[in-house]
Amino acid sequence: MPMVSTFALYFGNRGFFPESLIASARAEMIRAVESSGNKYIIPDENMTRYGAVETRSEGVLYAQWLAQNKDKYDGVILCLPNFGDENGAVAALRACGTPILIQAYPDEIGKMDFARRRDAYCGKFSIMDFFHQCRLPYTVFEPHVVHPLSETFRNNLNDFAAVCRIVKGMRNFSIGAIGARTTKFKTVRYDEIALQKYGITVETFDLSELFFRVEKYDDNNVKIVKREEELKNYSNFGNVPGNKMKTLAKVSVVIDDFISDYGLDCVTLRCWEEMQTVLGIAPCVLLGFLNNRGVVASCEIDLCSAINMHAMKLASGKATACLDWNNNYGENPDKVILFHCGPVAESLMEQKGRVTDHKMFAKANPGCGWGSDEGRIAAGDFTYSNCKTEDGKLTVYAGEGRFTGEPIEEEYFGCGGVAYIENLQPKLIKLGRNGFRHHTSVGVGHMKKPLLEAFSIYLGYDIMEL
């Protein structure tokens, strides 16, 4: 997915502070955005006095300019070269409809005479205070003041871009639940009405419809033949019997049909036991294939995990996964094996996986579970996050850790990785005591800051701090 965001640039001014600082701020902020790989839109400097907003009337002009450029920007950067005026800022941005990052310039020792002293340190409080009074959400990151051309601001800008992508992608989206929750898994229950309140629509489909559609596809259908080849290029299907390969391809195409027919952003699938008894396959590798293509897909009808997978995919542009908190790793209390049977995207693995007969199902009925994609998760930093619906609220958590790349014995089936999470044990207790599921969703890199910012400030989710 594209990782480029477009920011509308806003510059504040206050009459008796040095307006001479605004021109350089406009140039420096443009450089900062461009060097981060993002884009910007900026009003003509002649639209207002000095190319900044000071008064309410100038704020109205800026608001009109934003309206003319609706859908051309993902967020607003509110830059304070000097103290800035809060009345003009609210008039300009009250209806912007996107996240707002407030950035204030630092003063410099030796440049604090009347002609060059900014006082943006103080002015930022006035902007924040009035925004709070007006219930206008905004983003601020540490430190309180920062120069646009600093590495620190570059990091802030990257986090803000992630916030914008999350908010834009999650205000209204749909998840397809293919199959009912298995009665054995009470842990993955969810409240559809609560989710709808947050703009998350659930579309439900019976597994019988999936089976019916699979049966209607001819073995030689062009889409089926093409999907077989795509799957064989995706993972190692060398041991999979030909008839099972054909069925896997058909199920994959049918899931794509659901996504296309109903405009789904994500899917979650009832993956056992009917898949094994009726079709003789396990769809694990098909879910990994979807995630690898950028379409979020969770197993076991864990729809809540799909929500957080979607958020992390938006933030990082990379594949995500739904994993079990599954095993201790020796005696280290801060290490855990995160695992699932095989829906992990190949881009998250050390190397290409190997499709097998799912060992849990094959134990009772050999040959009924072809589709488990076995492998190991690649080393690297990751973010973990999940949510629950309870009492009409959507509550989320997020944390960060690192896949260590330490070995897991070859006989360990499925796809797993050793994860290090600092102070893990009290976190596990807190998750359990507060009714969170046995799954967590993981994504590549450090995303805790933008996730919690988007969830709490703009999307209205409740946060449980770990």
N, C-alpha and C positions, 0 to 999 in steps of 0.2 A: 504494500500500500504506500501511497506517496507520503513522505514525511516532511513536506514543506507546508508551513503555515503562513498566512498573510495577516499582518498586523496593521491596524489603523493607528497612525502616530498622532498623539495629542501633546501639546506643549502648553504649560501653564505660566502665567505671569501675574505679578502684583505690582501696581503702579509705581510705588516708591522704591522698589528694588531694581537692581541693574538690568535693564532690558537688553543691554549689549551682549548678555550671555546667551540669549535665545538663538541667535544665528548659528553659533558654534554648536549648540546642543542639537539643532536640527541636523547639521552635517554629521555629528558624531553618532547620533542614534541611527541614522541611515546606514552608516558604516557598520555599526554593531549588528543590525538586523541582517545585512547582506553577508557579513562574515560568518554568521551563524547558519547560513544556507537557507534562510527564510526570505519572505517577500514583504513588501510594505506598500501602503497607500498613504499619501500625505496631502493635505489641502495646500493650495497655492499660498505662499507666504503673504500675498497681498489681500487674502480674504479677511484677515483681521490685522489690527495694529501689531507690528513686530513679528507677525507670523505665529502668534500664540493667542491663547484665550485668557482674558482677564475678567470681563464683565458678563453679566447675564445675556446681554444682547449678542455678544461675541459667541457665547455658549450656544445660543439658538442658531446662529449661523453654522457652527460646527455640527450641531445635531442635524440640520438640514443637509449638510454635506454627507454625513453618515447615511442618512435616509436615501440620498441619491446613489450611494454606493452599497446599498443593501446586498447581502450575499457575496460581497467581494472581500470581506475580511472575517477572520476567525476570532480575533481578540483585539483589544485596544491596549496600547502602551501609553500610560499617562506619565509624561516626563516633566519633572519639576526642575528647571534650570535655576530658579530662585524660589522664593517662598510659595508663590502660586496663589490663586484665588479659588476658594471652595465653591462660591456661588456660581461662577462661570463653569466650573467643572461639572457640577450636578446638572445644570441646564444643558450642557453638551452631551452628557453620557447617560442620563437617566433612562433613556429608551434604547441604548445601544444593543442590548440583547445578547451580549457576549461577555466572556471573562475580561476583566480589566486588571492590568498589572500596573501598580503604582511604583515608580522609580524616582528617587530624589538624588540630586547631585551632592557630593561631599564638598565641604569647604576645604581649602588648602592653606596650610601655614605659610605666611608670607604674602597671601593674597586675600586678606580679610579687611582691606580698607573699604570705604563706602562704595567705591566704584566696582568692587569685585566680590564683596561678601554676599553669599547666596541666601543663607538662613533656610535652605530647603529642608534641613534637619527638622526644624520647628514646623515649617509649612506642611510637611507630610502629615503631621498629627492633625492639623486643621482639616485637610482633605479627608483623612480616614474618619474623623469624628463626624463630619457632616454626612459623608456617605452612610455611616452607621445610622445616623438619625433618619435618613431617607430610605433606609432598608435597601440600599444599593450595594450588592455584593462586589467584592474586589479581592485581589490577590496581593499580598506583600510577602517577600522573602527576606531572610537575613542576608547581609547586614542592612540596617535601617537606611543608610545612604551608601551609594555605590556608583562608580563612574561607568558609563555605558561601554567604554572600550576596555574594561578590565576582564580578566578571566572569570572572576566571580560573577559578573553580570552575564557573561556568556552562558555560564551554567544555569543561572536563574532564567535566562531566556529559553534555554532548552526545556527546562521544567515547565515553564509557562506554555510553551508550544504544546507539550504533552497534555497539560490541563485543558487547553483549547480543543484538542482533538478528542479527548475523553468526553467533554461536555457536549460538543457538537454531535458526537456519535451516539450518545446515551440518553439524550433528552427524549427521543422517541425512537424505539427500535422494537423488533419483533423476534421472538424465539419460537421455533417449531418444536413441540413435544411430540415425538413419534412413539406412540405406545403409552400405556398407563404405567404409573409407578408400580413396581413389583411389591406385593404386600409384605415381603420379607424386609424391605428397606424403609422403615418409618423415618429414618434419619434424613431422607431427601424430600420430605414433604415441603410444600410452599403454598403461599396464599396469592392466588391470581389477582384478586381485587386489590390487595395491597400493592402488588407490582404495577397494576394499571395506574394507580395514583402517581407513580413515579415515571410514567410514560413507557412502561415496558409491557408490551402486548404479547400474550401467550396464545399461539395457535396450536390446537390439539388434533392429532390424527391417530386412528386406531391402527394397530399393527396389521389387522386383517386387510386394510387398504394397501399397505406396503406389500404384503404377500400377494394380493391380487394383481398389483401392478407388475411385480416380478414375474408372475406366471404369464402375463400377457406378452412380455418381451420375447421375441424369437432369438434363438442362439446366434443367428447370423445378422441380426440387426446391426446397422453401421455403428450406432452409438455404443453397443455392447462390445463389438470387436475393438473399437478404438479405446474404450475404457480398459479392456484387458491389457492392451499394450501399455497404456499409461501406468497402470498398476504395476506391471512387471518392470517398468523403468524406475518406479518409485521405491520398491523394496524387493527383497529376494524371495520370489515365489517358487523357487526351483523344486520344492518337495510337495507343492500343492497339487492334488489330483485335478485333472482337466475339468471334470464336472463341477467341482467346488470352485475352481477359478472362474468358471462361467457364472455361477450363482453369485459370487462376490462382486463380479462386474455388474451384474443386473441390479443388485441391492444398491451399489454405489450410484448407478444411473438414476434409480428411483428416488434416492435421497436428493440428488441434484434436481430432479423433477419437482419434488416438493418445494425445494428452495426457490426455484424459478417460478412455479405456479402461484406461490403465495407471497413472494417477495420477502423471504425470511432473511434476517441478518445472522442468525445463529440457529443451531439445532441441538437437541438432546435426544438420546435414543434409548429405548428399552432394549437392552442388548442380550438379555437372558431371561428365561430359558427357552422361549418359543423359537428364537432364531436357530437354536440347536436342534430342537425336536421337529420343527417344520421344514427348515431350510438346510439344516446340517452344516451351518457355518457360524463363525463368531465374527462380528463386524468390527472388531478392534482396529484392524489396519485401515479400514475405510474411514473411520473417524480421524485417525492420524493423517490420512491422505487429505481429508478436508482441511484440517488445521494447518497442514503444510501449504495448502493453497490459499490460506488467509480467511477461510470460513470457519468460524468457531464451532466446535462440535464436542459435546461432553457425553459421557456414557452413563448408564444406570439411571436415566431420567434425572440426573442431578442438574436441574435447571439453574439453581442458584450459582453453582460453579461456573456455568456458562456465562452468567452475568459478569463475573469478575474476570473470566478469560477474555471476554469481549473488551472490557475496559483496558486490560493490559495490552491486548493486541492493538488497540487504538493508540495507546501511549508509546509503544515501542515499534510498531510496524512489523513485529516478528511473531512467530507462532507461539501459542501458549498450550498448557496442558492441565488436565484434571488428574490429580494424583492422590493416592491413599497415604495417610500417615501410617506407615506399614510396619516397620521393624526398627528395633534398636540396632546400633552398630557397635558391637562389643560393649565395653563398659563406659564409653564416653557419653556423658549425659547430654551433651550439646550436639550429638550427631544422630541422624535418623535416616533410614532408607525410605525415600519417597518412591512410590511404585504404582504402576497399573499394568493391566494384562497386555496392553499393546496399542493403545490409542495415541501414543506419543508421536508427534511429528518427527520425521526423519531429520529435519533441520536441527532438532534439539538433541540428537543422538551423537555418540562418538563416531559411529560409522553406520552404513546401511544395515537395517534390521533384517531379521530372518522370520518369514511367516511360517507358523507351526500350527499343529492341532492343539487347541487350547487345553492345557494339561488338566485343569479343573473339571472340564466337561468330558474330556477323553477318559478320565479315570473310570467313569461309569459306562460311557458309550464311545469307544474309540472311533474317530473319524467324523464326529458330529460338530467339531469346533474349529475347523480350519479358518484361520484369520487372526490369530494372536500374533502380533508383530514384536518379536523379542529382540532386545538390545540393551544398551546402557546409555544413560543420560550424560551428555558431555559436561566437563568441568566448566565452571564459570559462575559469576554472580547472578543471583535471581531474586525476584520479588514473589512473595506468596500472599494470597488474599482470598477471602471468601465472604459470603453473606448469609443471612437468614431472614425470613419474614416471621414476625411475631407481634401480636397485638396491633396489627395494621401498620407496622413500621418495617422498614428495610434497614438492617444493621450490618455493618461491614467491619472487617479488620484488615490490616495490611502490615507486613513485615518484610525484612530482607535477610538473605542468607547467601550461602555459596555451595555449589556442588563441587565436591573436593576431587572427584575423579578417582577416589580410592577403589580398590577392586571389590567386586562382589562375586562370589563363587559362580562358576559356569553353570552349575545345576539350578541356580536361582532363576525361575522362569519369569517371563514377562519382560517389562522394561523398567528398570529402576536406576537410582543414583544415590550415592551417599551425600547427604546434605548437612552442612554445619550451620546451626542457628544459635547465636549467642544467647545464653540464659534460657534455653529451650524448655526445661522442665516446668517452671511456673507458667510459661505460655501455654503449654499443653493442658495444664490443670484449668487455666482460665477459659480456654476454648471449650473444654468439656463441661465445666460448670455452667457456662452460659449458653449451652445448647447449640453449639456449632457442629457441623457434620464431620464425618471421618475422612472427608476429602479436603484438600486445599488446591487452589488453582495457582499455577506458577507461570512466570514470564521472565524473559531474559533481561538482565540489567537491574539497575536501581530505579524503582518507580514509586516507592512508598510516598514520597513527598507530593508528586503531582496527583497520585490516586486519591489520597486523603483530602487534598485541597479541592479537587473536583467533586468528590463525593459529598463533603461536608458543606462547602461554601456555595456551590452552584446547583447541585442536584438534590440537596436536602436529605441525604441519607444520614442515619445515626452512625456514630463511630464508636467502636469498642477499642480502646487503646490496649495494646499488648504489653 
